[in-house]
């Protein structure tokens, strides 16, 4: 089964639309993981919740929990070692290999590939294409694919500087300029 997630939110702000193989709407993912208390929600076309992904906040390394209706809790854990960086999905017993930063990775049960995700840039913007073999894995793979995308896309925040209203130097803004230019102006050069 093939699913496409449209990350460029042109018309529907705050959610990621999902289509199936025939291009028919499957549902959407709402929310973001900016703060520890935020959650991703997978909903169907009627707005009913299928599952959710949230940070469980335990341990030094971020781990996430997936709660799908009529299924036991599943955890996404990052296993760090000096030799390799592994991601493991509990209960499903899936390992993730490939390059999340390059946007192409696979979910494996032992050596067998059960799902793959590929990031592409199409005419509708950035899309995730998820090829999922087992029907019961659909909500888990869709939520984890968005989780991995948000792990590696961090917004650039620029510092705020106070507006310079007056170009004349006063005692207040002279000290401000000394902070920015600690060496001061070189005198005598032309």
N, C-alpha and C positions, 0 to 999 in steps of 0.2 A: 504494500500500500504506500502510495506516495502522497505526501502532504507538503504544502508550500506556506511558509510564514512570511508575511510582508512586513519587514522592519521599518520601512519608510512609511510613516503614518501621515499620508496626505489628507485624507478626508476624515478619518476616524482618530482623533487625538486621544491619547491615553490607552489605546489598545492595539494589539497586533492581530490583524485578520488572518484566518487560516482557511485554505481551500484544499479540497481533496484532488484525486487524480483527474476527475472530469472538470475541474475548475469550479465546482459548486462550493458554496460556503459550508465549512465544517463547524466553525466557531471562532473564538478569539481568546487571546490572553490579555488580561488587564493587570495593571499595577506595575510596580518597579521595586528594585531592591536597594534604593539609595541609602536608606537607614536600616538599622537592625530590626525594627518593628514592621517593616514593609513586607508585603506578600504579593506573589504572582497568583492570579486566579485563571484557571482554564474553564471557559463557559461554552455551552453549545449555542446553536442558532436561536434558541428560545430564551436564552439568558440564564438557564439553569447551570449551577456549578457542577463541573465534572471532577475537579481536583484543585489543589492549591500547593504552592511551594513557599516555604518560609525558612528563615534562619533559626536554628534551634539554640544558638548562642552558647553552646557548651564547648569548653576546651579553648586552646589558644589558636587553633586553626579553624577558619570558617567551615562549618558543616551545615548542610541544609536538609530539611525534612520535606517529603512529599506525602500529602494526604489525599488519596483518591477514594471516591465513594465506593464502598463495598470491597475494600482492599486494606490490608494492614499497612502501617507506616513504612516508608522506604527512606533511607538516608543516603545522601550524596557526600562522600568523604574524600578528602584529599590526603593521600599517603605520600609524605615527603621523605626522600632519602637523597644521599649524595649522588647515587648512580642514576636514579630515574625519578620522574615526577608522575605518580599514578593517581587516577581517579577511580573510585570504586562505588558501585551502587548496591547497597545492602538489600537483602531479601530477594532481589532479582538475580544477584550474584553476577553482575555485569562489570567488566573492566572497560575503560575507555582508552583507545589508543588513536594516534594520529596527531595532528596539530590543531589545537583549538585556536591559536592565534592566527593561523592561516585559513581557518574556517573549514577544514576537511578532517573529519574524525569518524570513528566507528565504535559501536557498542558490541562487545564480544562476550559470549558465554563460553569460556574455555578458548578454543581456537575458532569456533563458529561465529561468524558475523550475524548478529540479529537485527542490527539497524545501522544506518549511516546518515551522516549529516554533511551537507555541502553548502557553503556560503557563496552566492553569486551576486553579481550586479547586473540587473536586468533593466528593461525600460521602465518598470514600476519602482525602481530603486533597489536597495539591498534586500535580498530574499534568502531565506533558509529553506533548503529542500531536504526533507526527511524521508528516507526510504525505510519503512518499518515492516518487518516480516510478520510479527505476531500481533494480533488485534488487541490483546490485553495490555500490550506495552505502549500503545499510542499515547495515553495521557502522560505517562512518565517521560517518554522520549521528547515529546513536545515541550514540556516544562523544563527539562534539563537542557535542551538546546537553547532556550531563551536565557536560562541561568548562565550558561557558558558564554553566551554573547555579551551579557551584561558584566561578567567578570572582566572581560578584556576591552570594554569600551568605557573609558572614564572621561567625564567632561573636563575640559580645560578651564580652570578658574583663574582669572587674572586679578591681581590685587586692585583695590579701590584706592585712588589717590584723591585728596581733597581738591576741589576745583580752585584754580588760580584766578581770582576775580580781579586783582589789582596787580599791575606789573611793577608798580613802585615798591621799592624795598622798605619794609617797616621792620621793627624789632621782632615781630612775630614770624614773618615769613623769611627773614634772614636766617634764623636758626633752622627753619625747615630746609632751606637750600644747603646749609652746612651739613645736614644729615645726608642729603642726596649726593652732594659733591664734597666729600670729606677733605680733599686736598685744597679746595678753594681755587680761586683763579690765579694764574701765574701773571705776575705784574712785570711790565717792562717788555713783553713780547708784542710785536705788531704783525 
